Amino acid sequence: MSVRPRANPARPAVLPAGLPAATEAPARLRVGIVGAGRVGAVLGAALSTAGHEVVAASGVSAASAERAARLLPGVPLLPADEVVAASDLVVLAVPDDTLAGLVAGLAETGAWRRGQLLFHTSGAHGLAVLLPAERCGVLTLALHPAMTFSGAPEDAARLAAAPFGVTSRSEHRPVAETLVLEMGGEPFWIDEADRGLYHAALVTGANHLVTLVAEAADLLRAAGVHEPARVLTPLLTAALDNGLRRGDRGLTGPVSRGDVGTVAAHLDTLAERAPAAVDAYVALARRTTERALAAGRLRRHEGAPLLELLDSAQEAAR
């Protein structure tokens, strides 16, 4: 079985280590997508563009069926075990909490077979969750696209040059790298023990950012600003650039100046106008103060009054 690289045609085909050698390995793989959701359908389309044949997919929701019809035209939607049976390469793009049960359940029914390739797209899991399949002779990989997919048409374009957090056994790195390059991504390596921290970092940076932006937009609307995006876009773009380039040194605003009065006024206003936002403001202001102190942006005598104020606000909210 081989995986044909798309990014560098001169590179030799990769034969998965530990699998039976074949003098005439197929030029392309039969690919099955278990979970034709926002991620799975996009990766399936990318693998198809790379020259592989997507032969089957599974998806239970109407949105999955619509997405599969758009991104994987002509590919039949089948039960998960039938998708596995039809495939050389299986992509598991299912929610984190269902992954372990799915892999184990397919192993119990004898769905996995020696010589298959398998990767999941979960950022939270590494290889351990795939052990039931590995024991059946399957070569397993964890390939997580560090990109946000919303189900919109632009998702496919976002895959181009997207970083992929890869966990694999050392002897399988060439296979993992080739697959990522074929899908248009760029691999970087995450140790099994670091997978949870890696995923928590991405959730903090991406998912929580969306919540933060939406919260800011809601507060602006409450303040009478009818087009919050016009106000937030240049401000947040600059703030993101500062944070990425300068880290804590890019911090601006009342906490970085030690303006206890301004923060206190914010808390009073939020308590009156948007009480549901108080807890998040307090938590973020506290962490910002702690980081500003650690980075030397605030002196201890400047940060202490801020922390006291935030402690009082937290107690009052209980």
Residue, then its C-alpha position, 0 to 999 in steps of 0.5 A: m500500500s502506498v501514499r502518493p505525495r502531491a506536494n513533491p512528485a519526485r519524492p518516492a512513494v511511502l510504504p507503511a512500516g510493518l505492513p506487507a510489502a507489495t511490488e505493485a502497490p495501488a497508485r491511489l487509495r480507497v478512502g472512507i470518511v466516517g463523519a462527513g461533517r465540517v472537517g471530514a468532508v473537507l479532508g475527503a475533498a482534499l484527498s480526492t483532489a490529491g488523486h485518491e478515490v473517496v469511496a464511501a462516507s457516513g453522516v447522520s445529520a441533514a447538514s452532513a448529507e448536504r455537505a457530502a453532496r457538495l464536497l463529495p459528489g457521488v459518494p454514497l453515505l453508508p453505515a460506519d462499518e461499511v465505510v471501513a470495509a470499503s476503504d484502504l484509508v479510513v478518516l475518523a472525523v467524529p466528536d472527541d467524546t465519541l471517538a474511543g467508543l467508535v474505534a473500540g466498537l468497530a474492533e469488536t465487530g471485526a471491521w478493522r483489517r490488517g493493512q489499512l491506514l487510519f487517522h483521526t482528526s481530533g486535537a484532544h486525542g493522540l494514538a492511545v484512542l486508536l489502540p483497538a484498531e492498531r491491535c488489528g494490524v491497522l497503521t494509526l495516525a493522529l492528524h489534526p488540522a489546526m484550523t477552524f471549520s464552520g461549514a461554510p464554502e470557504d472551509a476548503a480554501r482554509l485547508a491550504a497551508a494549514p498547520f496539522g498537529v501530528t502524533s505518530r510512531s516515529e517509523h510512521r512519520p513519513v506516512a503522516e507527513t505525506l498525507v498532510l502534504e497531500m491534503g495541502g497542509e503543513p505538519f508539525w509534531i506533537d508528543e502523545a503526552d502533550r496532546g491534551l495541552y496542545h488542544a487546550a491551547l488551541v481552544t483557548g486561542a480560537n474557540h474562546l476568541v470567538t466567544l470574546v469577540a461576540e461578547a464585545a459585539d453584544l456590549l457595543r450593540a447595547a451601547g448603541v453601536h449598530e455595526p460593531a464589526r466596523v469598530l472591532t475589526p481594526l482594533l482586534t486585528a491590531a490587538l491580534d497582531n500585537g499579541l502574536r508578535r510581542g506576546d505580553r509586551g503587546l498588552t494595552g489598556p487599563v490593566s497594563r496602566g494599573d487604572v483601578g478606577t477605570v476597571a472599577a467603573h467597568l464593573d459597575t457599568l456591567a453590573e447595571r447594564a450587562p450582568a451576565a458579562v461580569d464573571a467573564y470580565v473579572a476572570l479575564a481581567r484577573r488573568t491579564t493582571e497576573r500576566a502583566l505582573a509576570a511580564g513586568r508590565l505592572r509593578r507589584h504595588e500597581g497590580a495588588p489594588l487591581l487584584e483586590l478589586l477583582d477579588s471583591a467583585q468575584e465575592a459580590a457575584r457569588 
